[in-house]
Amino acid sequence: MEILKICLTSILAIIELFLMTKLMGKRQISQLSLFDYINGITIGSITAEMAFSPLKDFWKPAVAIAVFGLFAVLFSVLSDKSVIFRRFFLGKAIILMDNGTIYRENLKKSKLDMNEFLTQCRIGGYFNIDDLQTVVMEPNGQLSFLPKSTLRPVNPRDMGMHLEKETSPVVVVSDGEILHENLKACGKNEVWLRKTLKDGNYPPIEKIYGAFVNNDEISVYEMNEETNDNDIYC
C-alpha cells in the first residue's frame, strides 16, 4: 500500500512539475540565469519531498511549487519591463577585455583569474588572445568573443556577393513514414514525393530513414543497420 502511495504522489509531482515548467517557459531548460538556477534547484528539492509525502499532506509541497513557479513568471515579467530590475537581479554583461586591454578588476568581479580566462578563451577556439578584439562575460556566465576584424571569416558581403535567401530543409519522411503536414507546409503533396523518389531511383518510402525538401530539391537518407567502429577520434 505504501508503494502505491509513493507511485501516486510521484506521478502527481511529475505532472505538476511538467505544468509549471511549461508555464515558466524554456529558460528552465536552456542557459539559466542565477535566479533560474536557484529556483530550479529549489523546485527540484520540493518535488522530491512531494514524492514521499503522505497523500493527506500532498497539497503542502504542491502549493510551494506553485508559488515558486508563479514567482518565476512574475520575475520574468518584471525583468522584461524594467532594465534596473533586470540588471540588479540577473546581472549585466561585463567587459573582460577590449582593444588589447585586460580589465583585472572586471575579472575579479566575474570570479575569474587569468588561468580560467585563458581556459575559456581556448574553449571558445581562441588560443591566442591577441586575435581577440573584445571578450564579454554575459549575465548567464558564458563568455562571448569578438575577434579582430582582420581575423574574422570572410563572408559573401565582404566579397560583394549577393546570394539567395536560404530556407530551412523540411522533413517530409521520417523513419519510413510520410509527414503529410510537413509536405503541405512546403507546398508539396504525396504524389509529388513519390514521383520525385521514383525519378531519383530512391528506395521505397518504407526503407527511407529520413527525407528532406529544400527549394524543390530532395535529399534522402536510407535506413542502414551497419555500424561504424572507426576509432579515429580517440
Secondary structure, DSSP 4 states (H G I P E B T S, - for coil): -HHHHHHHHHHHHHHHHHHHHHHH-GGGGSS--HHHHHHHHHHHHHHHHHHTS-GGGTHHHHHHHHHHHHHHHHHHHHHHH-HHHHHHHH---EEEEETTEE-HHHHHHTT--HHHHHHHHHHTT-S-GGGEEEEEE-TTS-EEEEE-GGGSPP-TTTTT--PPPP---EEEEETTEE-HHHHHHTT--HHHHHHHHHHTTPPPGGGEEEEEEETTEEEEEE---------TT-
